[in-house]
Amino acid sequence: MNSPAQTQPPAIPAFVLVRPQMGENIGAAARAMWNFGLDNMRVVAPRDGWPNPAAVAMASGAGRLLDEALLCPDLPEATGDCDFVLATTARGRDLTKPVYTPEAAMIEARARITQGQRVAVLFGPERAGLENDDIARANAIVSVPVNPRFASLNLAQCVLLMGYEWMRAAGGTEAVTTEMAGTDWASHAEVEHLARHYEDRMDEAGFFFPEHKSASMRINLRNMWSRLPLTRADVQMLHGMMRQMVRWKERD
């Protein structure tokens, strides 16, 4: 099984299809990506298995994207090497996160990639889109303005929209440089490890109580971690803080 490689950061974002259901939609998404020069596809737990003949047939001239797509068992694996993750959704969410339009999201993505960061864009399953647990792991939301009475977007349509905005953001968009440029940001894999560390220790301490609220508390905690712009030094310090508190409690 393929996994994201730790190589030189690519000059384009990764488009991550999370639990896609129909091979035809995966193939159409590949075509949409290649229309705008995007070929970094990652596929998370496709419902009908992989490789998928229906996806290959629909991809037509973009079949190379499917051949080179990274197959991942879950979302943490797919985004583990990324520094900034955007989650696309057409529905309102209760999670507190920065919200971008598609245009603003791709301008932000270009700026971060120019600074050497790895960026991913998440697209949810056709039936209901991304789940809150998926979005809690993203740094920001891309809200697609659609008809509220018919908010459902086809997977390939959403990929096409984001690809178009990526291409359009190239015109007249200067590299964004700030005093934070060059900072050694924590990857999603490092933040995921930190989140699990805190969740495990807090579980042992009985924090997730009462039981019927446990799931939402865990999602809110994950959402908090993904919302924070953490450096690797921040992550190491937070690990150390928790370890020290556990040692102090054990001595006590």
N, C-alpha and C positions, 0 to 999 in steps of 0.2 A: 504493500500500500504506500502510495506517495505521501510525503509530508512536506510542509514549507521548508525550503532550504535556506540556511544562513549564508547568503551571498551578498554581493553588492546590491544595495537597495535599487529596485527597478524604477524606471522613470514614469511608470504608470501605476494606477491603483489596481489592487486585486478585486475582482468582482466575485463575491462568494454567494453561490446559490445554496441556500440552507434547506435541506430536506425537500428538494424539488420532486414533484409527483409524476409528471408526464415527460417522457423522453422528447416528444415533439417540442415542448416548451424549452427544454435545455438546448436543443439544436437551434431553435429560433433565437434564443438568447445569445448563442455563439455567433450567429450571423449579425445580430445587432451590435455586438461588441466589435467585430471585425470591421463593420461599416465605419467605425470611428477610431480605428487603429489600436484597439485594446485587445490584448491576447493573454492576459493573466487571469485565467478562470480557475476557481476552486469550487468543488462540488462536495457538499456535506450530506452524507447518508441519503442518497437518492432512493426513493421508494421502490423503483423497479429494477434496482441493481445497476452495475456498471462493469463494462461498457454497455451502452444502450443502442441497439440498432435503429430505433425510431429517432433518437437524437442525431445519429450519423446521417440518416436520410434527410432530415430537415435542415441540417447545418449546411449542406451543399458545399459551396466553395470555402466554408469556414471550418471544415472538418479537422484541420490541424489543431485548432483550439481545443477540441475534444480529446485528441490524441495526447496533448501536452497538459491537459487539465489535471490539477491535483485533487485526488480523491481522499477525503478526510472523514473519519468516523464521527466527529462531533465538532461543535463550533470552537471550543478552546484550542483544538488541534489546528483548525483552519486559520485562526487569527493569532496564534501564539507568537509569531515573529513580527507582528504589526505594532506600530506605535500609536496609531489613531484609526478608530473604526467608526464608520457611519452606518446607521441602520435605517433603511427606507421603510416608510409606513404611510398609508393614506388615512389611518384612523387616529383619533386622539388617544393619548396614553396618560396614565396617572403617574408615570415616572418623571422625576425632575431631571431634565437634561437640556443642554443647549439644543435649539431647534433651527435648522437651516432650510432654506428653499433649495431645490435642486441646483439652481444657478450658484448660490452662495456656497453650497457644499463643495462643488467642484472647484471653485476659486480657492477655497480653503485647502482642498486636497492638493492642488497644484503648488500652493505656497509651502505646504509641509513637505511635499516630495522634493521641492527645490532645496529645502534645508537638510535633506538626507533622510527623512523619515519614511517609513513604510505605511501605506494607507490601504485600508480595505473598505469595501462597500457591501453591506449585507442585503440580500433579497430573500424574502420569505417564501414558503410554500404557496402554491396557487390557491388552495382552498380558503385559507384564513390569514395568510401573511405570517410575519414573525411573531413568536410568542413573547410575553413579557420577560421570560427568563433569558431569551436571546437578546432582547433590547437592553436588558440590565447590564450586559457585558460590553455594550458599545459605549463610545465616548460621547456621541451626539446622535440626534435624530434628523433624518431628512424627511420633511413633511411635504408630500406631493399634493398640490392644490387640485382637487377634483370635485365633481358634482357630489355633494353629500348624500344625495338620494341614490347614487350608484358609484360608490367609492372604490369598488374592486378594480384593480389594474391587472391585466395579464402580465405574467412574469417577463416575457420578452418585451412588452411595451415599456415596462418600468426600466429594464436594462437599456433599451433604446433611448429613453428620455435622459438617463444619467450619462450615457455615452455621448449624446448630443451636447449636453451641458459641459462635459469634459472637453470636447473638441472646441466648443465656443469659448471656453475660459482661456484658451491659448491666445486668443486675439487681444492684445493690449494689456495682458496681465503681467505685471512686473513681479519679479521675485520679492517676497516679503522677508525682510531681515529685521530682527529685533534683538534686543540684548539677550534673549533666550535662545537665539540660534546657536546650534552647535552643542546644546545641552545634551547630556547622555540620558535620554528618556528611557524609562522602563518599558519593556516590551509587554504585550498582552499576556504572554506566558508567565512573566515575572509577577505581574499584577494578579493573575489567576492563582499562582502559588501563594501569594500573600493573602488573598481572600480566603483560600482554603485553610491556611494556617489560623487566621483569626476565627473563622467559622468553627473549626474543630475545637479550638480552645474554649470558645464561648459556649459551644454545645456542652462541653464537659462541665462548665460552670453553671449550666441550667439557664442560660440567657434566653433561649428560644422557647418561651412559655407565655401563654398557654399553648397547647399543642395545635389547636385549630388556627392559630396565628403564625405558626412557625414558618410555613412556606412563604408567606408574604414578607415576613421579617427578613428571611434569607435573601429574597429578591431585592428588597430595599437596601440591604447591606452591600450586595453585589453592585447595585446601581450606584451607590456612593463611591465605591472604589473606582469604578470605571469613569466616573465623572471627574475625579481628581487628576490634575496633570502631574503625575508622579515621576520623579527621576529615579535612577537606580540607587542613588545614595538614600533617597527618601524610603524606598522599599527596604533596603538593608537596615535602616534605622528603625522602621516600624516592626520588622521581624525581631530585632534586638529588644525593643521595648516590651513586646509580648512575652518573649522568652524570659526576660528579667522579672516581669510581674508573676509569671508562673513559678519561677524559682523562689521568689520572695514568699509566695503563698505556701509553697511546699515547706519552706523553712519554718514559717509561722505555725 
